Amino acid sequence: MAEKKKSKTDVAARKANKSVSNICRICGNKVEVVMSVSPTGKKRMRRLCCEG
């Protein structure tokens, strides 16, 4: 008979890893990143944590 296969993804480990806040290597604060679009249409990821 067909056995139920175990998921290859460890959901608990992924959830724990996501809950840990990332620390910015530049300023040492919690990382806050947003995508900004320039008037020419170029997309860029910006760190808000280092702007202040």
N, CA, C and O atoms as a GROMACS GRO file, in nm:
protein
  208
    1MET      N    1   0.083  -0.119   0.000
    1MET     CA    2   0.000   0.000   0.000
    1MET      C    3   0.088   0.125   0.000
    1MET      O    4   0.205   0.122   0.037
    2ALA      N    5   0.028   0.234  -0.042
    2ALA     CA    6   0.103   0.360  -0.049
    2ALA      C    7   0.120   0.418   0.090
    2ALA      O    8   0.025   0.431   0.167
    3GLU      N    9   0.245   0.453   0.121
    3GLU     CA   10   0.273   0.517   0.249
    3GLU      C   11   0.267   0.668   0.232
    3GLU      O   12   0.295   0.721   0.125
    4LYS      N   13   0.231   0.735   0.341
    4LYS     CA   14   0.228   0.881   0.336
    4LYS      C   15   0.372   0.932   0.346
    4LYS      O   16   0.442   0.901   0.442
    5LYS      N   17   0.416   1.010   0.247
    5LYS     CA   18   0.553   1.060   0.246
    5LYS      C   19   0.568   1.177   0.342
    5LYS      O   20   0.478   1.260   0.356
    6LYS      N   21   0.682   1.183   0.406
    6LYS     CA   22   0.713   1.292   0.498
    6LYS      C   23   0.759   1.413   0.416
    6LYS      O   24   0.833   1.397   0.319
    7SER      N   25   0.716   1.530   0.454
    7SER     CA   26   0.756   1.652   0.385
    7SER      C   27   0.906   1.673   0.399
    7SER      O   28   0.962   1.651   0.506
    8LYS      N   29   0.970   1.717   0.292
    8LYS     CA   30   1.114   1.743   0.296
    8LYS      C   31   1.144   1.875   0.366
    8LYS      O   32   1.257   1.897   0.411
    9THR      N   33   1.046   1.962   0.375
    9THR     CA   34   1.066   2.093   0.437
    9THR      C   35   1.036   2.086   0.586
    9THR      O   36   0.928   2.042   0.626
   10ASP      N   37   1.130   2.128   0.669
   10ASP     CA   38   1.110   2.132   0.813
   10ASP      C   39   1.042   2.264   0.846
   10ASP      O   40   1.108   2.367   0.861
   11VAL      N   41   0.911   2.261   0.858
   11VAL     CA   42   0.832   2.382   0.877
   11VAL      C   43   0.866   2.452   1.009
   11VAL      O   44   0.874   2.574   1.014
   12ALA      N   45   0.887   2.375   1.113
   12ALA     CA   46   0.918   2.434   1.244
   12ALA      C   47   1.050   2.509   1.240
   12ALA      O   48   1.063   2.617   1.298
   13ALA      N   49   1.149   2.452   1.171
   13ALA     CA   50   1.279   2.518   1.162
   13ALA      C   51   1.270   2.647   1.080
   13ALA      O   52   1.333   2.747   1.114
   14ARG      N   53   1.192   2.645   0.973
   14ARG     CA   54   1.175   2.766   0.892
   14ARG      C   55   1.104   2.875   0.970
   14ARG      O   56   1.141   2.992   0.959
   15LYS      N   57   1.004   2.838   1.049
   15LYS     CA   58   0.930   2.936   1.128
   15LYS      C   59   1.020   2.997   1.235
   15LYS      O   60   1.014   3.118   1.259
   16ALA      N   61   1.102   2.916   1.299
   16ALA     CA   62   1.194   2.966   1.402
   16ALA      C   63   1.298   3.059   1.341
   16ALA      O   64   1.333   3.161   1.400
   17ASN      N   65   1.346   3.025   1.223
   17ASN     CA   66   1.446   3.107   1.156
   17ASN      C   67   1.387   3.241   1.113
   17ASN      O   68   1.454   3.344   1.119
   18LYS      N   69   1.260   3.240   1.071
   18LYS     CA   70   1.194   3.363   1.028
   18LYS      C   71   1.168   3.456   1.146
   18LYS      O   72   1.173   3.579   1.132
   19SER      N   73   1.139   3.398   1.263
   19SER     CA   74   1.104   3.480   1.379
   19SER      C   75   1.225   3.552   1.437
   19SER      O   76   1.209   3.652   1.506
   20VAL      N   77   1.345   3.503   1.409
   20VAL     CA   78   1.466   3.569   1.458
   20VAL      C   79   1.489   3.694   1.373
   20VAL      O   80   1.494   3.686   1.251
   21SER      N   81   1.504   3.809   1.439
   21SER     CA   82   1.522   3.932   1.363
   21SER      C   83   1.664   3.939   1.310
   21SER      O   84   1.760   3.905   1.379
   22ASN      N   85   1.676   3.984   1.186
   22ASN     CA   86   1.807   4.000   1.125
   22ASN      C   87   1.871   4.128   1.174
   22ASN      O   88   1.802   4.229   1.191
   23ILE      N   89   2.001   4.124   1.197
   23ILE     CA   90   2.074   4.242   1.244
   23ILE      C   91   2.157   4.295   1.127
   23ILE      O   92   2.225   4.218   1.059
   24CYS      N   93   2.150   4.424   1.106
   24CYS     CA   94   2.224   4.488   0.997
   24CYS      C   95   2.373   4.481   1.025
   24CYS      O   96   2.418   4.513   1.135
   25ARG      N   97   2.451   4.439   0.925
   25ARG     CA   98   2.596   4.428   0.945
   25ARG      C   99   2.663   4.565   0.939
   25ARG      O  100   2.779   4.578   0.977
   26ILE      N  101   2.592   4.667   0.892
   26ILE     CA  102   2.649   4.802   0.879
   26ILE      C  103   2.627   4.883   1.007
   26ILE      O  104   2.722   4.936   1.065
   27CYS      N  105   2.500   4.893   1.049
   27CYS     CA  106   2.470   4.979   1.164
   27CYS      C  107   2.440   4.902   1.293
   27CYS      O  108   2.442   4.962   1.401
   28GLY      N  109   2.411   4.771   1.284
   28GLY     CA  110   2.385   4.691   1.404
   28GLY      C  111   2.241   4.694   1.450
   28GLY      O  112   2.208   4.629   1.550
   29ASN      N  113   2.154   4.766   1.382
   29ASN     CA  114   2.013   4.770   1.417
   29ASN      C  115   1.937   4.661   1.344
   29ASN      O  116   1.994   4.591   1.260
   30LYS      N  117   1.806   4.646   1.376
   30LYS     CA  118   1.721   4.550   1.307
   30LYS      C  119   1.707   4.594   1.161
   30LYS      O  120   1.688   4.713   1.134
   31VAL      N  121   1.718   4.500   1.068
   31VAL     CA  122   1.714   4.532   0.926
   31VAL      C  123   1.572   4.568   0.883
   31VAL      O  124   1.477   4.493   0.908
   32GLU      N  125   1.559   4.682   0.819
   32GLU     CA  126   1.434   4.724   0.758
   32GLU      C  127   1.465   4.758   0.613
   32GLU      O  128   1.539   4.853   0.586
   33VAL      N  129   1.409   4.681   0.520
   33VAL     CA  130   1.440   4.700   0.379
   33VAL      C  131   1.311   4.726   0.303
   33VAL      O  132   1.210   4.659   0.325
   34VAL      N  133   1.314   4.825   0.213
   34VAL     CA  134   1.200   4.854   0.126
   34VAL      C  135   1.249   4.863  -0.017
   34VAL      O  136   1.366   4.893  -0.043
   35MET      N  137   1.158   4.838  -0.111
   35MET     CA  138   1.193   4.853  -0.251
   35MET      C  139   1.146   4.990  -0.297
   35MET      O  140   1.029   5.025  -0.281
   36SER      N  141   1.237   5.068  -0.353
   36SER     CA  142   1.200   5.199  -0.405
   36SER      C  143   1.218   5.199  -0.555
   36SER      O  144   1.305   5.131  -0.609
   37VAL      N  145   1.133   5.276  -0.622
   37VAL     CA  146   1.138   5.286  -0.768
   37VAL      C  147   1.176   5.428  -0.804
   37VAL      O  148   1.111   5.523  -0.762
   38SER      N  149   1.282   5.442  -0.882
   38SER     CA  150   1.328   5.574  -0.924
   38SER      C  151   1.237   5.627  -1.035
   38SER      O  152   1.161   5.549  -1.094
   39PRO      N  153   1.242   5.757  -1.063
   39PRO     CA  154   1.159   5.813  -1.170
   39PRO      C  155   1.188   5.749  -1.307
   39PRO      O  156   1.102   5.751  -1.395
   40THR      N  157   1.306   5.693  -1.325
   40THR     CA  158   1.338   5.627  -1.452
   40THR      C  159   1.282   5.486  -1.458
   40THR      O  160   1.288   5.422  -1.563
   41GLY      N  161   1.229   5.436  -1.347
   41GLY     CA  162   1.168   5.303  -1.344
   41GLY      C  163   1.259   5.195  -1.289
   41GLY      O  164   1.220   5.078  -1.287
   42LYS      N  165   1.378   5.230  -1.244
   42LYS     CA  166   1.471   5.131  -1.190
   42LYS      C  167   1.434   5.099  -1.046
   42LYS      O  168   1.415   5.189  -0.964
   43LYS      N  169   1.425   4.970  -1.016
   43LYS     CA  170   1.390   4.927  -0.880
   43LYS      C  171   1.517   4.908  -0.800
   43LYS      O  172   1.619   4.862  -0.852
   44ARG      N  173   1.510   4.943  -0.672
   44ARG     CA  174   1.627   4.931  -0.586
   44ARG      C  175   1.583   4.899  -0.443
   44ARG      O  176   1.485   4.956  -0.394
   45MET      N  177   1.654   4.808  -0.376
   45MET     CA  178   1.625   4.777  -0.237
   45MET      C  179   1.704   4.874  -0.149
   45MET      O  180   1.825   4.889  -0.165
   46ARG      N  181   1.634   4.939  -0.057
   46ARG     CA  182   1.699   5.037   0.031
   46ARG      C  183   1.686   4.994   0.175
   46ARG      O  184   1.582   4.943   0.215
   47ARG      N  185   1.792   5.014   0.253
   47ARG     CA  186   1.790   4.984   0.396
   47ARG      C  187   1.745   5.108   0.472
   47ARG      O  188   1.812   5.212   0.469
   48LEU      N  189   1.632   5.097   0.540
   48LEU     CA  190   1.584   5.210   0.620
   48LEU      C  191   1.659   5.219   0.753
   48LEU      O  192   1.666   5.326   0.813
   49CYS      N  193   1.715   5.108   0.798
   49CYS     CA  194   1.783   5.106   0.927
   49CYS      C  195   1.908   5.192   0.925
   49CYS      O  196   1.947   5.246   1.029
   50CYS      N  197   1.973   5.207   0.810
   50CYS     CA  198   2.098   5.283   0.801
   50CYS      C  199   2.077   5.427   0.761
   50CYS      O  200   2.171   5.507   0.764
   51GLU      N  201   1.955   5.464   0.723
   51GLU     CA  202   1.929   5.598   0.674
   51GLU      C  203   1.933   5.704   0.783
   51GLU      O  204   1.966   5.820   0.755
   52GLY      N  205   1.899   5.667   0.906
   52GLY     CA  206   1.887   5.764   1.014
   52GLY      C  207   2.013   5.810   1.072
   52GLY      O  208   2.012   5.892   1.164
   0.00000   0.00000   0.00000
